[in-house]
Amino acid sequence: MHMVNASSGRAATTSTERGLRDAVAALLRATGETQADLAKGIGRDRTQVTRKQGGAGWSIRDLHYLAAHYEMGPADLLRGVDHALACLPERRRAETVGGTQTTIPADQPSAKGKR
């Protein structure tokens, strides 16, 4: 449910909605998942997840799907980023949090050596 800002007529985002988006973003990073991975896991398409993470808002039904996907209770997702991360099962965590590493093979010439 969105509240409407009386001065602009646009939907106002609540701190709870912002907190849920932040928790989902942190869980994506911690698990190494992409928005496409999350979308598949909760039965949505990537564009829906992108819109919801961008501010369109997660529904109560989505909250339950997200909780099941991350193996925690819905309330755990609403209690903040630190709490949601603490509830994430160890087996769901990525080996390297925050992205991928790029390795340049030793037999490749460096950019400095090219002319």
C-alpha positions, 0 to 999 in steps of 0.5 A: 500500500502506497501513501500519496504525497498531497503536494505532488500527488505521487506515491510516497515511499515508506521507510518500511518499503525502503528498508525491504528494498535495501534488505533485498539488495543486500541479500542479492549481494550476499548470495551472489544472485542477480535480479534475474536469479531472484526473479526466477526464484520467486516466479517473476520476470526480471523486469518486475524485480527491477521495477520493484527494487526501483521503487514500484514496491513489493506486495505482501505476497511478494514479501512471502515469496522473498522470505521463502526464497531466502529461507527466513520469515517475512518479518526478518526481511522487514527488520533491517539489512543487518537482521536479514543478513544474520538470518540468511543461512550460511549455505545460501551465502556466496563464497566471494561477496560483492561480485566477480574477480577478473584474472588475466592469464600470465601469457597475455601481453599487458596493455602497456606493451602494445603499440 
